[in-house]
Amino acid sequence: ARAVAAHLGCEHHELLAEPSDMLAVVPEIASRWDEPFADSSQIPTYLVSRLTREHVTVSLSGDGGDELFAGYNRHAWAPRLWEVTSRLPKSARRALGALRWVGAEDWDKAFRAIGLGDVVRIPGDKLYKASELSEVETPHAFYDRLRSHWNDPGEVLASGIDPATPSVADALQAPFAEQMMFYDLTQYLPDDILTKVDRASMSVSLEARVPLLDHDLVEFAWRLPRRLKIRGRTQKWILREVLARRLPRALFERPKTGFGVPVGQWLRGPLRQWGSDLLAAPSVEADGIFDSAVVTRTWDAHQAGRGNHEHQLWAVLMFQSWWARHKRIVET
């Protein structure tokens, strides 16, 4: 970001956030969203909104670019992976399931030991995900598994029932990649990304506008053929070509990096007591919303290093944190 700003002659500001800065936000973060919300990138989004508000009152966000121009990694590799796994016999799928017998962090260590630690990012998590995806039977279920924190969301609910989500894209006679982009645009973008940015920015009185979601641009993007979005291993191809008119490719031809924070590590360290208190079995069981046995088993597995369950736990923790503050109002 600093190099891009220097090349374009833009004013540039940085916030080097210490873990303590982010951890200080965690106990209060749920209340800022006014509803249960469990995308952990809400933490750095809030911090960068707070920093931005120190300098301006209106900002521009790039949200929508990934959904319109095939920017998420799943848009490129999920169709290929589905094509392969859907043809595998059940015995081979069960063999892939055995990958989860080894802890995710142990897979990471193994990749580093053979010199592939810098080639494949978080290989343990990726192998776990591939193993889980081998179990699904339809493209729609494949996508749901990709975007869900819990493989079976009904598993963690006391009712055992996962409310159905709309499957409008199934009616589209379109390739799998386009179906995923449609789901992302109509569900993931408004229910997660835009909600995250809107609540984070408005909580500090910052207005965040999204020029890429101008309806004319959205309509134009959907008319473009896929080859202008995904070309080989290059995603958002047409945007990159436009950007190349202004920037050297070395400044933007790089691996995609999410706006994430190490929640998994925190839950084993400085946030362990906070998480343990919120997920205490008697409290969870008394509320009757989550299956306390499943929650406890997942928490214990994470603490023991049997897989990284940060996303599953964060979803429950954000609900519990919000519920602890608002349940009296809801119940009355």
Wavefront OBJ file of the C-alpha trace (Angstrom):
o trace
v 0.000 0.000 0.000
v 2.854 2.343 0.816
v 4.526 1.633 -2.533
v 1.276 2.172 -4.471
v 0.656 5.482 -2.704
v 4.212 6.613 -3.415
v 3.896 5.721 -7.105
v 0.591 7.593 -7.471
v 1.635 10.523 -5.287
v -1.161 9.914 -2.776
v -1.205 10.877 0.882
v -0.688 7.702 2.905
v -1.422 6.772 6.519
v -0.570 3.554 8.337
v -1.666 1.889 11.534
v 0.686 -0.777 12.836
v -1.732 -2.603 15.113
v -0.327 -4.463 18.054
v -2.144 -7.573 19.288
v -3.134 -5.595 22.370
v -4.933 -3.033 20.147
v -7.071 -5.730 18.584
v -7.623 -7.739 21.740
v -8.932 -4.626 23.483
v -11.724 -4.449 20.885
v -12.879 -8.074 21.191
v -15.074 -7.961 24.333
v -17.102 -5.030 22.946
v -17.090 -5.879 19.242
v -20.395 -7.788 19.221
v -22.341 -4.828 20.585
v -21.148 -2.576 17.754
v -22.926 -4.722 15.148
v -26.338 -4.712 16.897
v -26.836 -8.338 15.848
v -24.849 -11.584 16.008
v -22.071 -11.180 13.418
v -19.121 -13.534 13.103
v -16.604 -12.428 10.485
v -13.412 -11.928 12.501
v -12.096 -9.410 9.955
v -14.572 -7.076 11.651
v -11.763 -6.320 14.111
v -9.202 -4.860 11.669
v -12.066 -3.299 9.665
v -13.142 -1.400 12.756
v -9.559 -0.310 13.495
v -8.920 0.924 9.955
v -12.278 2.751 9.981
v -11.291 4.468 13.214
v -7.950 5.492 11.708
v -9.622 6.759 8.526
v -12.119 8.846 10.486
v -9.200 10.765 11.998
v -8.526 12.204 8.530
v -11.783 12.200 6.513
v -15.538 11.809 6.958
v -16.247 9.982 3.667
v -14.288 7.058 2.261
v -14.377 4.768 -0.761
v -14.440 0.999 -0.423
v -13.463 -1.565 -3.067
v -16.129 -4.023 -1.960
v -17.875 -5.773 -4.839
v -14.794 -6.259 -6.988
v -14.299 -9.889 -5.993
v -17.954 -10.795 -6.492
v -18.236 -9.111 -9.900
v -14.880 -10.062 -11.384
v -14.185 -13.518 -9.896
v -11.708 -12.384 -7.287
v -12.158 -15.068 -4.640
v -9.824 -18.035 -4.897
v -12.802 -20.399 -4.835
v -14.045 -18.977 -8.138
v -10.981 -20.432 -9.862
v -10.215 -23.667 -7.996
v -13.609 -24.823 -6.699
v -15.007 -25.763 -10.144
v -11.867 -27.793 -10.869
v -11.937 -29.461 -7.456
v -15.654 -30.257 -7.786
v -15.057 -31.792 -11.214
v -12.395 -34.089 -9.754
v -14.054 -35.053 -6.456
v -17.497 -35.601 -7.983
v -16.006 -38.349 -10.155
v -14.199 -40.140 -7.341
v -15.619 -43.417 -6.031
v -16.779 -43.401 -2.413
v -13.736 -45.401 -1.321
v -11.435 -42.659 -2.609
v -13.520 -40.016 -0.867
v -13.175 -41.895 2.394
v -9.413 -41.965 1.841
v -9.410 -38.181 1.511
v -11.341 -38.021 4.767
v -8.360 -39.655 6.463
v -6.397 -36.426 5.959
v -8.194 -35.087 9.034
v -6.580 -37.756 11.209
v -3.503 -35.506 11.258
v -3.807 -32.097 12.940
v -3.807 -29.014 10.702
v -0.781 -27.570 12.485
v 1.084 -30.871 12.022
v 0.425 -30.628 8.273
v 1.830 -27.076 8.348
v 4.990 -28.346 10.059
v 5.333 -31.157 7.529
v 5.113 -28.733 4.593
v 7.750 -26.503 6.200
v 9.994 -29.515 6.806
v 10.029 -30.396 3.090
v 10.545 -26.798 2.026
v 6.989 -26.049 0.868
v 5.999 -23.801 3.755
v 6.265 -20.649 1.624
v 4.770 -22.232 -1.497
v 1.421 -23.289 -0.023
v -0.224 -20.870 2.417
v -1.821 -22.524 5.517
v -1.589 -26.014 3.931
v -3.141 -27.718 6.963
v -6.359 -25.721 6.696
v -6.482 -26.286 2.943
v -6.053 -30.054 3.302
v -8.779 -30.141 5.944
v -11.101 -28.190 3.650
v -10.362 -30.447 0.674
v -11.016 -33.479 2.845
v -14.358 -32.084 3.992
v -15.395 -31.068 0.482
v -14.853 -34.602 -0.789
v -17.951 -35.658 1.180
v -20.558 -33.477 -0.566
v -22.813 -34.660 -3.383
v -24.013 -31.544 -5.285
v -22.489 -28.241 -6.488
v -24.872 -26.299 -4.240
v -23.825 -28.343 -1.197
v -20.198 -27.880 -2.271
v -20.600 -24.093 -2.203
v -22.487 -24.164 1.095
v -19.667 -26.192 2.637
v -17.124 -23.672 1.342
v -18.810 -20.666 2.924
v -20.045 -22.237 6.154
v -18.071 -22.084 9.371
v -19.660 -25.377 10.430
v -19.803 -28.277 7.972
v -23.298 -29.021 9.249
v -24.625 -25.877 10.959
v -27.522 -27.897 12.358
v -25.021 -29.952 14.342
v -24.209 -27.105 16.720
v -27.806 -25.935 17.189
v -29.810 -27.376 20.053
v -32.757 -27.808 17.683
v -30.585 -29.756 15.254
v -32.183 -27.867 12.351
v -30.249 -25.640 9.959
v -32.611 -23.097 8.330
v -32.591 -23.521 4.563
v -30.920 -20.858 2.433
v -32.264 -19.773 -0.979
v -30.912 -21.711 -3.922
v -31.891 -19.349 -6.723
v -28.653 -19.982 -8.599
v -29.625 -23.614 -9.130
v -32.196 -22.336 -11.598
v -29.519 -20.482 -13.562
v -28.241 -22.376 -16.552
v -24.725 -21.229 -15.820
v -21.339 -22.808 -15.061
v -20.455 -23.451 -11.434
v -18.113 -20.440 -11.202
v -20.887 -18.048 -12.272
v -23.306 -19.654 -9.834
v -20.850 -19.045 -6.999
v -20.386 -15.433 -8.079
v -24.151 -14.987 -8.083
v -24.454 -16.402 -4.561
v -21.598 -14.197 -3.409
v -23.193 -11.096 -4.910
v -26.703 -11.711 -3.571
v -25.941 -13.329 -0.192
v -22.333 -13.181 0.999
v -21.754 -9.561 -0.087
v -24.823 -7.936 1.548
v -25.088 -10.276 4.554
v -21.400 -10.297 5.464
v -19.056 -7.920 3.640
v -21.274 -4.848 3.323
v -22.728 -5.346 6.800
v -19.222 -5.584 8.231
v -17.993 -2.393 6.560
v -21.189 -0.431 7.190
v -21.327 -1.184 10.923
v -17.583 -0.738 11.439
v -17.479 2.596 9.610
v -20.694 4.058 11.004
v -19.703 3.117 14.549
v -17.003 5.804 14.216
v -19.176 8.182 12.127
v -17.373 7.405 8.873
v -19.326 7.105 5.616
v -18.075 4.294 3.358
v -19.244 4.357 -0.254
v -18.972 1.447 -2.699
v -18.484 2.769 -6.261
v -17.973 -0.716 -7.755
v -21.600 -1.512 -6.896
v -23.016 1.230 -9.103
v -25.832 -0.586 -10.896
v -24.501 0.274 -14.375
v -21.130 -1.240 -13.525
v -22.760 -4.333 -11.995
v -24.832 -4.872 -15.137
v -21.762 -4.386 -17.330
v -19.707 -6.847 -15.293
v -22.352 -9.572 -15.565
v -22.384 -9.225 -19.357
v -18.662 -9.923 -19.561
v -17.586 -13.441 -20.556
v -15.759 -15.438 -17.911
v -12.497 -15.370 -19.909
v -12.257 -11.638 -19.115
v -12.459 -12.429 -15.402
v -10.537 -15.688 -15.048
v -7.708 -16.362 -17.477
v -5.564 -19.343 -16.566
v -4.597 -18.770 -12.938
v -5.192 -15.029 -13.135
v -8.383 -13.736 -11.537
v -10.013 -10.318 -11.980
v -8.106 -10.259 -15.265
v -9.867 -7.257 -16.779
v -9.416 -5.164 -13.625
v -5.733 -6.021 -13.589
v -5.414 -4.878 -17.195
v -7.046 -1.547 -16.354
v -4.848 -1.187 -13.272
v -1.734 -1.864 -15.347
v -2.347 1.466 -17.106
v -1.581 3.237 -13.832
v 0.706 0.906 -11.861
v 3.683 -1.383 -12.509
v 2.462 -4.990 -12.341
v 5.005 -5.763 -9.644
v 2.907 -3.660 -7.260
v -0.265 -5.722 -7.636
v 0.597 -9.105 -9.177
v 0.840 -10.920 -5.868
v -1.062 -13.610 -3.932
v -4.447 -12.615 -2.529
v -4.295 -11.997 1.209
v -7.357 -11.753 3.404
v -7.917 -9.119 6.078
v -7.614 -11.705 8.821
v -6.440 -11.862 12.407
v -5.001 -14.854 14.323
v -8.163 -15.666 16.270
v -7.149 -19.326 16.561
v -3.943 -18.421 18.376
v -5.698 -15.883 20.575
v -8.280 -18.445 21.691
v -5.428 -20.645 22.923
v -3.708 -17.668 24.558
v -4.917 -14.229 25.675
v -8.596 -14.888 24.798
v -8.738 -18.341 26.329
v -10.408 -17.284 29.576
v -12.845 -14.962 27.795
v -13.849 -17.749 25.417
v -14.031 -20.359 28.148
v -16.360 -18.188 30.213
v -18.724 -17.522 27.298
v -18.802 -21.192 26.270
v -19.198 -22.668 29.743
v -21.439 -25.718 29.317
v -24.024 -24.828 32.017
v -24.588 -21.375 30.500
v -24.814 -22.641 26.907
v -27.117 -25.460 27.941
v -29.396 -23.157 29.943
v -29.878 -20.834 26.980
v -31.028 -23.759 24.845
v -29.704 -22.306 21.579
v -26.548 -24.338 20.993
v -25.734 -27.968 21.704
v -23.401 -27.573 24.676
v -21.785 -30.980 24.128
v -20.793 -30.080 20.547
v -19.533 -26.656 21.608
v -17.453 -28.122 24.451
v -16.032 -30.866 22.233
v -15.007 -28.307 19.579
v -13.462 -25.989 22.166
v -11.473 -28.836 23.719
v -10.273 -30.051 20.302
v -9.073 -26.544 19.434
v -7.250 -26.169 22.752
v -5.591 -29.556 22.238
v -4.440 -28.620 18.710
v -6.691 -31.172 17.007
v -7.434 -28.904 14.072
v -7.999 -25.174 13.861
v -11.623 -24.521 14.825
v -11.347 -20.753 15.108
v -14.138 -19.981 12.635
v -16.635 -22.383 14.187
v -15.855 -21.109 17.670
v -15.844 -17.441 16.668
v -19.384 -17.780 15.303
v -20.630 -19.187 18.612
v -18.577 -16.736 20.676
v -19.913 -13.695 18.829
v -23.463 -14.908 19.353
v -22.845 -15.636 23.025
v -21.169 -12.260 23.524
v -24.129 -10.485 21.896
v -26.675 -12.690 23.708
v -25.155 -12.040 27.121
v -25.845 -8.342 26.643
v -29.212 -8.457 24.858
v -31.056 -11.608 25.891
v -33.129 -9.809 28.526
v -34.431 -7.416 25.879
v -35.100 -10.250 23.410
v -36.854 -12.434 25.982
v -39.171 -9.616 27.082
l 1 2 3 4 5 6 7 8 9 10 11 12 13 14 15 16 17 18 19 20 21 22 23 24 25 26 27 28 29 30 31 32 33 34 35 36 37 38 39 40 41 42 43 44 45 46 47 48 49 50 51 52 53 54 55 56 57 58 59 60 61 62 63 64 65 66 67 68 69 70 71 72 73 74 75 76 77 78 79 80 81 82 83 84 85 86 87 88 89 90 91 92 93 94 95 96 97 98 99 100 101 102 103 104 105 106 107 108 109 110 111 112 113 114 115 116 117 118 119 120 121 122 123 124 125 126 127 128 129 130 131 132 133 134 135 136 137 138 139 140 141 142 143 144 145 146 147 148 149 150 151 152 153 154 155 156 157 158 159 160 161 162 163 164 165 166 167 168 169 170 171 172 173 174 175 176 177 178 179 180 181 182 183 184 185 186 187 188 189 190 191 192 193 194 195 196 197 198 199 200 201 202 203 204 205 206 207 208 209 210 211 212 213 214 215 216 217 218 219 220 221 222 223 224 225 226 227 228 229 230 231 232 233 234 235 236 237 238 239 240 241 242 243 244 245 246 247 248 249 250 251 252 253 254 255 256 257 258 259 260 261 262 263 264 265 266 267 268 269 270 271 272 273 274 275 276 277 278 279 280 281 282 283 284 285 286 287 288 289 290 291 292 293 294 295 296 297 298 299 300 301 302 303 304 305 306 307 308 309 310 311 312 313 314 315 316 317 318 319 320 321 322 323 324 325 326 327 328 329 330 331 332
